Amino acid sequence: MKLRSVAPLLLPALLLLGGALACKKPVAAADAYKGQTAAELLSQGEMYMQNGKWDEGRKMLRTIEEHLPSSPEFSKAKLLLGESFFFGGNSTFPEALVEYKSFLSYFPRDERRDYVLFRVGLCHYASIESAERDQSETRKALEAFQVLLKEVPGSIYAVEAKAKVTQCWRRLAESELMVGIFYVKSYQFAGAERRIKALLETYPEYVDRERAYYYLGEAMRQRPLQPEAMKALQKSFLAKLGKEETDVLTKEETAKYVVELNALIKSDNLKCIEEAKGYYQKLVESYPASEWAGKASDRLVEMGQKGLKEELDS
């Protein structure tokens, strides 16, 4: 997922590369201080970064962090360290994230807190994987944006944070649906049922209901009797006979057990079929123009809903 460019609140000159900086040899952080004031170091750091010399600029800012942390310029230097990684030539969001979080630890009541919280969310947002992969960064981004909206609901970043929250929910919903579809295609129908039903309950506003209904119908149509149901029948049957194991059943008792088991399988199958039909029906009624509705109507015809396809096509 691509991160949309966002202009920084502070020091817009970070993004404006122009003008030539007088040639200077890079300085080690230990040698950069040399009695300079924090204001002088900050000014030098800004000049380096304005001209794209991010490493040299960071050395100036690190010098303030290491030698002058009690100066008024420290908070600005600390924030600029995060900015240098976020906006620097090859943006490195994990490093930017470390610096932004460090800023929040040092200055929890700073007036720029909402800005930094927004940046924290964007760092995670920029690292979001495709729907088929791990979504830990999506969850972290969602949490960060929600913290911003909770702590500073009137922030100028609230509107964009809300938009990002919506995108995070959609990505999480899509990821869950992809897992459910994978389960269907790998014949893990009970797992698909659980996953897609939970998806519809957890992400009601963001899930792709067309595919969710279709694949939930596919899972229910093919789901076999679950082991838990078989165990419950076996336990009940043995309890009626006063026995504990099926291997001690007589031939007649075994035959009776098989009859009851087959009846349970048939009953459960009919129940699942009816549930599958319900999901296919929801799909064709709610999304009649969808390609998935066409597939669902074909399934209903196969399963005995005669006349439905003709009615839909008329």
C-alpha positions as a printed NumPy array, in Angstrom:
array([[  0.   ,   0.   ,   0.   ],
       [  1.518,   3.335,  -1.025],
       [  1.74 ,   6.127,   1.471],
       [  0.193,   9.33 ,   0.19 ],
       [  2.561,  12.256,   0.469],
       [  1.716,  14.489,   3.415],
       [  3.308,  17.913,   3.826],
       [  5.007,  18.213,   7.225],
       [  3.701,  20.654,   9.757],
       [  7.147,  21.786,  10.743],
       [ 10.012,  23.03 ,   8.657],
       [  8.614,  22.672,   5.135],
       [ 12.075,  23.54 ,   3.928],
       [ 12.99 ,  19.9  ,   4.663],
       [ 11.386,  19.027,   1.371],
       [ 12.787,  21.949,  -0.614],
       [ 16.211,  21.087,  -1.871],
       [ 17.887,  24.134,  -3.272],
       [ 20.763,  26.457,  -2.751],
       [ 24.256,  25.21 ,  -2.225],
       [ 25.664,  24.652,   1.207],
       [ 29.257,  25.751,   1.635],
       [ 31.505,  22.687,   1.498],
       [ 32.246,  21.191,   4.876],
       [ 33.787,  17.943,   5.886],
       [ 31.424,  15.574,   7.689],
       [ 31.845,  15.868,  11.421],
       [ 31.647,  13.125,  14.009],
       [ 29.072,  13.698,  16.756],
       [ 31.834,  13.747,  19.378],
       [ 33.615,  16.603,  17.56 ],
       [ 30.563,  18.547,  16.448],
       [ 29.893,  20.239,  19.782],
       [ 33.117,  22.231,  20.286],
       [ 31.365,  24.714,  22.511],
       [ 28.652,  25.612,  19.989],
       [ 25.239,  26.512,  21.298],
       [ 22.216,  24.307,  20.721],
       [ 20.76 ,  27.034,  18.482],
       [ 23.877,  27.   ,  16.309],
       [ 23.882,  23.21 ,  16.043],
       [ 20.177,  23.186,  15.209],
       [ 20.691,  25.797,  12.502],
       [ 23.521,  23.804,  10.968],
       [ 21.473,  20.613,  11.097],
       [ 18.567,  22.297,   9.342],
       [ 20.849,  23.671,   6.633],
       [ 22.328,  20.245,   5.955],
       [ 18.888,  18.637,   5.676],
       [ 17.494,  21.418,   3.493],
       [ 20.191,  20.455,   1.019],
       [ 19.6  ,  16.734,   1.24 ],
       [ 22.61 ,  15.995,   3.435],
       [ 20.593,  13.927,   5.866],
       [ 23.453,  12.107,   7.605],
       [ 25.372,  15.32 ,   8.297],
       [ 22.196,  16.98 ,   9.543],
       [ 21.471,  14.096,  11.903],
       [ 24.954,  14.385,  13.396],
       [ 24.215,  17.971,  14.416],
       [ 20.864,  16.957,  15.927],
       [ 22.4  ,  13.973,  17.721],
       [ 24.958,  16.3  ,  19.246],
       [ 22.141,  18.323,  20.812],
       [ 20.524,  15.102,  22.027],
       [ 23.743,  13.802,  23.571],
       [ 25.314,  17.   ,  24.942],
       [ 22.555,  19.602,  25.315],
       [ 19.319,  17.735,  26.206],
       [ 18.25 ,  20.465,  28.631],
       [ 18.306,  23.171,  25.947],
       [ 15.071,  24.673,  24.555],
       [ 16.141,  23.435,  21.107],
       [ 16.158,  19.779,  22.13 ],
       [ 12.48 ,  19.106,  21.431],
       [ 12.763,  20.582,  17.952],
       [ 15.951,  18.621,  17.279],
       [ 14.286,  15.448,  18.492],
       [ 11.337,  15.936,  16.18 ],
       [ 13.607,  16.759,  13.265],
       [ 15.421,  13.457,  13.732],
       [ 12.152,  11.675,  13.045],
       [ 11.442,  13.957,  10.103],
       [ 14.872,  13.266,   8.625],
       [ 14.1  ,   9.552,   8.411],
       [ 10.483,  10.065,   7.291],
       [ 11.269,  12.542,   4.505],
       [ 14.921,  11.699,   3.828],
       [ 15.979,  10.55 ,   0.361],
       [ 15.234,   6.862,   0.892],
       [ 12.591,   7.07 ,   3.607],
       [ 13.23 ,   4.6  ,   6.416],
       [  9.981,   4.391,   8.331],
       [ 11.131,   2.008,  11.109],
       [ 13.88 ,   4.485,  12.089],
       [ 11.433,   7.381,  11.857],
       [  9.03 ,   5.465,  14.077],
       [ 11.711,   5.002,  16.745],
       [ 12.426,   8.731,  16.793],
       [  8.768,   9.781,  16.865],
       [  8.019,   7.411,  19.737],
       [ 11.088,   8.676,  21.563],
       [  9.819,  12.226,  21.107],
       [  6.488,  11.256,  22.671],
       [  8.312,   9.705,  25.616],
       [ 10.441,  12.816,  26.197],
       [  7.649,  15.321,  25.573],
       [  4.28 ,  13.684,  26.355],
       [  2.494,  17.049,  26.724],
       [  4.071,  18.837,  23.784],
       [  1.647,  20.89 ,  21.665],
       [  2.824,  18.957,  18.595],
       [  1.715,  15.641,  20.095],
       [ -1.146,  15.158,  17.609],
       [  1.244,  15.758,  14.718],
       [  3.684,  13.152,  16.038],
       [  0.902,  10.651,  16.777],
       [ -0.222,  11.075,  13.183],
       [  3.331,  10.444,  11.984],
       [  3.517,   7.275,  14.105],
       [  0.367,   6.009,  12.39 ],
       [  1.758,   6.888,   8.963],
       [  4.999,   4.999,   9.657],
       [  3.002,   1.836,  10.338],
       [  0.633,   2.599,   7.459],
       [  3.547,   2.823,   5.033],
       [  4.639,  -0.682,   6.056],
       [  1.268,  -2.393,   5.524],
       [  1.522,  -5.657,   3.596],
       [ -0.815,  -6.95 ,   0.895],
       [ -4.029,  -8.638,   2.033],
       [ -2.492, -12.09 ,   1.57 ],
       [  0.276, -11.396,   4.109],
       [  0.636, -10.636,   7.822],
       [ -1.432,  -7.642,   8.957],
       [  0.381,  -6.717,  12.172],
       [  1.411,  -3.325,  10.738],
       [ -2.196,  -2.656,   9.723],
       [ -3.339,  -3.255,  13.296],
       [ -0.584,  -1.021,  14.675],
       [ -1.482,   1.75 ,  12.232],
       [ -5.159,   1.431,  13.16 ],
       [ -4.321,   1.634,  16.854],
       [ -2.103,   4.704,  16.362],
       [ -4.735,   6.616,  14.385],
       [ -7.394,   5.686,  16.945],
       [ -5.184,   6.996,  19.764],
       [ -4.868,  10.299,  17.907],
       [ -8.623,  10.542,  17.38 ],
       [ -9.31 ,   9.702,  21.012],
       [ -6.73 ,  12.046,  22.535],
       [ -7.08 ,  14.987,  20.147],
       [-10.437,  14.637,  18.343],
       [-10.254,  18.229,  17.136],
       [ -6.815,  17.839,  15.548],
       [ -6.266,  19.167,  12.048],
       [ -5.117,  15.621,  11.233],
       [ -8.388,  14.034,  12.401],
       [-10.054,  13.948,   8.984],
       [ -7.137,  12.195,   7.333],
       [ -6.684,   9.909,  10.341],
       [-10.324,   8.821,  10.015],
       [ -9.786,   8.074,   6.327],
       [ -6.758,   5.982,   7.203],
       [ -8.757,   4.128,   9.875],
       [-11.314,   3.196,   7.214],
       [ -8.568,   1.92 ,   4.921],
       [ -7.067,  -0.135,   7.746],
       [-10.42 ,  -1.763,   8.527],
       [-10.901,  -2.574,   4.85 ],
       [ -7.465,  -4.16 ,   4.595],
       [ -8.083,  -6.268,   7.713],
       [-11.472,  -7.363,   6.373],
       [ -9.978,  -8.259,   2.994],
       [ -7.206, -10.234,   4.672],
       [ -9.698, -12.247,   6.718],
       [-11.783, -12.928,   3.619],
       [ -8.704, -14.145,   1.745],
       [ -8.059, -16.636,   4.547],
       [-11.668, -17.829,   4.398],
       [-11.477, -18.279,   0.625],
       [ -8.21 , -20.189,   1.018],
       [ -9.911, -22.528,   3.481],
       [-12.734, -23.186,   1.031],
       [-10.311, -23.91 ,  -1.802],
       [ -8.26 , -26.24 ,   0.408],
       [-11.4  , -28.144,   1.511],
       [-11.277, -26.884,   5.099],
       [-14.974, -26.067,   5.07 ],
       [-15.572, -25.887,   8.833],
       [-12.632, -23.486,   9.197],
       [-13.966, -21.393,   6.316],
       [-17.399, -21.254,   7.949],
       [-15.966, -19.991,  11.233],
       [-13.665, -17.485,   9.552],
       [-16.205, -15.931,   7.198],
       [-19.003, -15.779,   9.769],
       [-16.641, -14.035,  12.199],
       [-15.615, -11.702,   9.371],
       [-19.191, -10.668,   8.66 ],
       [-19.761,  -9.992,  12.351],
       [-16.469,  -8.178,  13.011],
       [-16.261,  -6.041,   9.862],
       [-19.896,  -5.462,   8.837],
       [-19.181,  -2.128,   7.135],
       [-15.991,  -3.092,   5.321],
       [-16.283,  -6.672,   4.118],
       [-16.839,  -7.517,   0.456],
       [-20.202,  -9.149,   1.061],
       [-20.548, -10.432,  -2.486],
       [-17.583, -12.766,  -2.182],
       [-18.213, -13.419,   1.505],
       [-21.761, -14.673,   0.871],
       [-20.68 , -16.771,  -2.09 ],
       [-17.795, -18.509,  -0.342],
       [-19.767, -18.957,   2.858],
       [-22.424, -20.661,   0.739],
       [-19.703, -22.841,  -0.803],
       [-18.388, -23.781,   2.638],
       [-21.819, -24.665,   4.032],
       [-22.826, -26.576,   0.901],
       [-19.87 , -28.932,   1.29 ],
       [-19.264, -28.967,   5.039],
       [-19.302, -32.501,   6.485],
       [-20.671, -33.463,   9.88 ],
       [-18.358, -32.069,  12.512],
       [-16.395, -34.374,  14.877],
       [-17.984, -32.659,  17.886],
       [-21.453, -33.702,  16.712],
       [-20.301, -37.294,  16.167],
       [-18.757, -37.423,  19.632],
       [-21.949, -36.052,  21.194],
       [-24.045, -38.716,  19.429],
       [-21.648, -41.47 ,  20.459],
       [-21.629, -40.325,  24.078],
       [-25.419, -40.143,  24.196],
       [-25.839, -43.54 ,  22.514],
       [-23.404, -45.268,  24.877],
       [-24.979, -43.616,  27.918],
       [-28.38 , -45.054,  26.992],
       [-26.832, -48.518,  26.893],
       [-24.785, -48.032,  30.032],
       [-21.542, -48.653,  28.144],
       [-18.362, -46.599,  27.762],
       [-16.732, -47.813,  24.53 ],
       [-18.108, -48.602,  21.083],
       [-15.873, -51.66 ,  20.737],
       [-17.982, -53.522,  23.306],
       [-21.217, -53.015,  21.386],
       [-23.042, -56.051,  20.071],
       [-23.661, -56.478,  16.367],
       [-27.256, -55.322,  16.788],
       [-26.219, -52.286,  18.855],
       [-23.58 , -51.354,  16.318],
       [-26.137, -51.55 ,  13.501],
       [-28.487, -49.302,  15.466],
       [-25.676, -46.832,  16.112],
       [-24.854, -46.704,  12.393],
       [-28.509, -45.992,  11.613],
       [-28.548, -43.097,  14.104],
       [-25.228, -41.778,  12.804],
       [-26.448, -41.827,   9.19 ],
       [-29.636, -40.046,  10.246],
       [-27.566, -37.36 ,  11.981],
       [-25.319, -36.961,   8.925],
       [-28.353, -36.581,   6.67 ],
       [-30.042, -34.109,   9.003],
       [-26.896, -32.023,   9.385],
       [-26.311, -32.06 ,   5.632],
       [-29.833, -30.831,   4.926],
       [-29.398, -28.076,   7.493],
       [-26.131, -26.964,   5.905],
       [-27.638, -27.059,   2.423],
       [-30.506, -24.83 ,   3.516],
       [-28.085, -22.397,   5.127],
       [-25.979, -22.352,   1.962],
       [-29.086, -21.593,  -0.091],
       [-29.812, -18.685,   2.242],
       [-26.416, -17.1  ,   1.564],
       [-26.724, -17.615,  -2.197],
       [-30.211, -16.107,  -2.06 ],
       [-28.945, -13.043,  -0.143],
       [-26.31 , -12.575,  -2.787],
       [-28.611, -12.723,  -5.809],
       [-31.185, -10.476,  -4.137],
       [-28.784,  -7.865,  -2.749],
       [-26.276,  -7.746,  -5.619],
       [-28.17 ,  -8.87 ,  -8.74 ],
       [-25.666,  -7.287, -11.16 ],
       [-22.645,  -8.926,  -9.562],
       [-20.701, -11.738, -11.234],
       [-20.945, -13.542,  -7.904],
       [-24.726, -13.316,  -8.056],
       [-24.587, -15.167, -11.381],
       [-22.508, -17.927,  -9.823],
       [-24.808, -18.076,  -6.811],
       [-27.916, -18.371,  -9.003],
       [-26.29 , -21.273, -10.848],
       [-25.672, -22.978,  -7.509],
       [-29.301, -22.47 ,  -6.508],
       [-30.459, -24.048,  -9.752],
       [-28.148, -27.008,  -9.146],
       [-29.503, -27.349,  -5.613],
       [-33.13 , -27.412,  -6.664],
       [-34.231, -23.78 ,  -6.863],
       [-35.883, -24.324, -10.248],
       [-36.995, -21.274, -12.139],
       [-34.803, -18.881, -10.222],
       [-32.187, -18.475, -12.95 ],
       [-34.854, -17.935, -15.574],
       [-36.537, -15.362, -13.361],
       [-33.252, -13.531, -12.794],
       [-32.423, -13.577, -16.51 ],
       [-35.863, -12.324, -17.593]])
